[in-house]
């Protein structure tokens, strides 16, 4: 089992954190983390979405056709 991340180390590269970019060490790690979220690099496990729903927009199949 992995140990919890230290509050004094960057969760991406383990370098010491910088108060200006906390909990990250730099703007680069902070931006990389944001890009992982935006690019679906991080995912929450769960059941597959129904084919009748458009999960990204919240529209059902009737709303997405015009």
N, C-alpha and C positions, 0 to 999 in steps of 0.2 A: 504494500500500500504506500502511496506517495505521501510525503509530509506536506503540511500546509505551507503556502508561500510566505516568505518573510515579508514584513512590511518595509524592510529596509533594502529590498532587492527587487529589481525590475522583473515582472512576471514573464517577459519575453526573452531577455538575455542574461538575467541574473546579476547585472551590474548594479552598483549602489544607486538608489533613487536620487532624483534631483527634486527638491521641493517645488520648483516651477513646473514640473511635468509629472508630479506624483499621480499614480503609483509607478510611473515609468522613469527611466533614467534620462531620456532625451525626447526631443520632439520627433525624432525618427522612429523610435519604438512606439510612441503614442500614435503617430500616424499609421504605422504598420498595423497596429491593433485595430484602428478604425477601418482600414482597408479590409482586414480579415472579416469584420462584421458585415461590411457592405458587399463584399464579394462572396458571402456565404461560406467563408472559411470556418466559421464557428456555426455549429448547428445544435439544436436541442432535440434529442431523440424523441420520437413519438410515432404514432401510427401514420401510414401514408394518407395523403389527402384524397378525398373523394374525387373521382373524375368529373362529377357534376358541379364542382365548385372551382372558382378561380381564387385560390388562396392569396395570391399576391395583391390583388386589388379589392378583395372582399366581395366581388360580384358573383352572383350565381350564373348559371349557363344562359338564362333568359336575358339578363341584363347585359351580357357581354356581346350580344349580337346587334346592338344598335340602339 
